[in-house]
Amino acid sequence: MHLPPEAAERHTLSVIVDNEAGILARVAGLFSSRGYNIESLTVADVSGDSALSRITIVTSGSPHVIEQIIAQLERLVPVHKVTDLTAYGPHVERELALVKVAGTGEHRIEAMRLADIYRARVLDATTGSFVFEITGSSDKLDTFIALMREVGLVEVARTGVVAIARGKDAV
């Protein structure tokens, strides 16, 4: 009997690690050496004494692959805790993008109208361009960027996903 392949699911993982040189390379190497894709990766110090960092990773895979990724991350020595926020339950995810748009006339007016609808802030403006700051879900940013392509998108810089569990407890 042949079982159908399991569908890939998007998961957001929170990994608490020692804030030391080389840990990001080790985590990324774990993914690349096993052929797993990282869709988004962010890392920042999260402790008052700069001892710990949180790495937020968005990846996709079958439930079995996600279990393997988590198990392998937990085996890395400087890793303190791995939480699959997707499996954990309700969580908040956000991403930030800087979006540069060039245009004049109607394209300029339309860019400003869309920015207002999507609550993007103007960070820089010249007579021929804008730089917008937009935050929200990855889907919201994807949609905004796609719309800006039609009115003069020049360049995009994105932070990657940051996420945290809802509720009063740290996970």
CORDAWO-V377647 format. One record per backbone hydrogen bond with DSSP energy under -0.5 kcal/mol. CO is the residue of the C=O (numbers start at 1). NH is the residue of the N-H. E is the energy in kcal/mol with one decimal. If there is no record, write none. Layout:
co nh e
CO NH E
CO NH E
This chain:
co nh e
1 3 -0.6
9 61 -1.9
11 13 -0.6
11 59 -2.4
12 85 -1.8
12 86 -0.9
13 15 -0.5
13 57 -2.5
14 16 -0.5
14 83 -2.9
15 17 -0.6
15 55 -3.0
16 80 -3.3
16 81 -1.4
17 53 -2.5
18 20 -1.7
20 23 -1.5
22 26 -2.0
23 27 -2.4
24 28 -2.7
25 29 -2.5
26 30 -1.8
27 31 -1.5
28 32 -2.6
29 33 -2.7
30 34 -0.8
31 34 -0.6
31 36 -2.5
32 35 -0.9
37 39 -0.6
37 60 -0.5
40 58 -2.6
42 56 -2.6
44 54 -2.6
47 50 -1.2
51 19 -2.9
52 46 -2.4
52 47 -0.8
53 17 -2.7
53 55 -0.5
54 44 -1.5
54 56 -0.6
55 15 -2.7
55 57 -0.6
56 42 -2.2
57 13 -3.4
57 59 -0.5
58 39 -2.8
58 40 -1.4
59 11 -3.3
61 9 -2.6
62 66 -2.6
63 67 -2.2
64 68 -2.1
65 69 -2.7
66 70 -2.4
67 71 -2.5
68 72 -2.6
69 73 -2.4
70 74 -2.5
71 75 -1.0
72 76 -0.6
73 76 -1.3
76 79 -1.5
78 18 -2.1
81 16 -2.8
83 14 -3.0
83 85 -1.2
84 88 -2.6
85 89 -1.7
90 166 -2.3
92 164 -2.0
94 162 -2.7
95 136 -1.8
96 159 -2.6
97 99 -0.5
97 134 -2.3
98 100 -0.5
98 157 -2.3
99 101 -0.5
99 132 -2.9
100 154 -3.3
100 155 -1.4
101 130 -2.7
104 107 -1.3
104 108 -0.6
105 109 -2.0
106 110 -2.8
107 111 -2.3
108 112 -2.0
109 113 -2.3
110 114 -2.7
111 115 -2.4
112 116 -2.0
113 117 -2.1
114 118 -2.5
115 120 -3.0
116 119 -1.0
121 123 -0.7
121 133 -2.8
124 131 -2.4
128 103 -1.9
129 126 -2.8
130 101 -2.5
131 123 -3.2
131 124 -1.3
132 99 -2.6
133 121 -2.8
134 97 -2.5
136 95 -2.0
137 141 -2.1
138 142 -2.7
139 143 -2.3
140 144 -2.5
141 145 -2.7
142 146 -2.2
143 147 -2.2
144 148 -2.2
145 149 -1.4
146 150 -0.6
147 150 -0.9
148 151 -1.0
148 152 -0.6
148 153 -1.4
149 152 -0.5
152 102 -2.9
155 100 -2.9
157 98 -2.9
162 94 -2.5
164 92 -3.1
